[in-house]
Amino acid sequence: MTNARGAGTMAEQAREHPALEWGARVGFAVYGLMYGVLAWLTVQVAVSGGGSAKVSRDGALHEVARQPLGGTMLWIAFVGFCALTLWEAATAAVGHRERDGAKRVVARVASAGKAVVFAAFAVSTVKVAVGSGSSKGGGARSWTARVLDLPGGPVLVTLAGVAILAYGGYSVFRGLGDGWRKDLEPEGKRGDLGTAITVLARVGYASRGIAFGIIGCLVAWAAFTEDPHESGGLDHALQRLRGAPFGSVLLVVIAIGFVCYGLYNIARALYLRRK
């Protein structure tokens, strides 16, 4: 009990420390810029089928690395993602106190999940910064192939696809249902500024949710056909969408949504509220 109380105290102190808060702000701003890069790569897919960089986390990081001062920007991003990891981990431990019972538990589990996601971003960023990362696709297909070979593999892959699809639906619900508003200080929710941020968040979350929904459907279809080549990450999903009627137009719409989601995260960096 004493150890648990001590750990909780340390998490609370870390969460309240100004350095961590400002690091988290940098992290959210960088996260927003990453979605801006994803939007640019999505437009390239819409116009020409894409270039050498993939529309993915690593593809966006490699695109940054190729820019002037790209290495410096990557190290700044790494610091920001590390700070976001600690911020969300501390929030998972002692945050969401305005909620009670099961709602608090769910919110803390969600924060723990976000900590894992930002930790993955940090690892990918440092790999690209030191030159050991790869912008090649195929990661989702390789794990799908490995899981399909396991006993009950198609069932597991189907469950993964449904989970991704559900996450996409949650993203749409969070955006249109204004669940994101609790993440902002009151100054970011009032007047014309609040109206602008509302539009950015709703469009951004909805577009991101649609993209995840497409990925989930492809993963589930790979399980149904037992063909891992039908699976894939964001780049594969967008390439498939490009082949649909009005696919290029839809890709541009999704790219605009990514821009909106990126700008929302930059606004969140400016008006971040402690949870």
Secondary structure by P-SEA (a helix, b strand, c coil): caaaaaaaaaaaaaaacaaaaaaaaaaaaaaaaaaaaaaaaaaaaaccccccccccaaaaaaaaaaccaaaaaaaaaaaaaaaaaaaaaaaacccccccccaaaaaaaaaaaaaaaaaaaaaaaaaaaaacccccccaaaaaaaaaaaaccaaaaaaaaaaaaaaaaaaaaaaaaaaccccccccccccccaaaaaaaaaaaaaaaaaaaaaaaaaaaaaaaaaaccccccccaaaaaaaaaaccaaaaaaaaaaaaaaaaaaaaaaaaaccccc
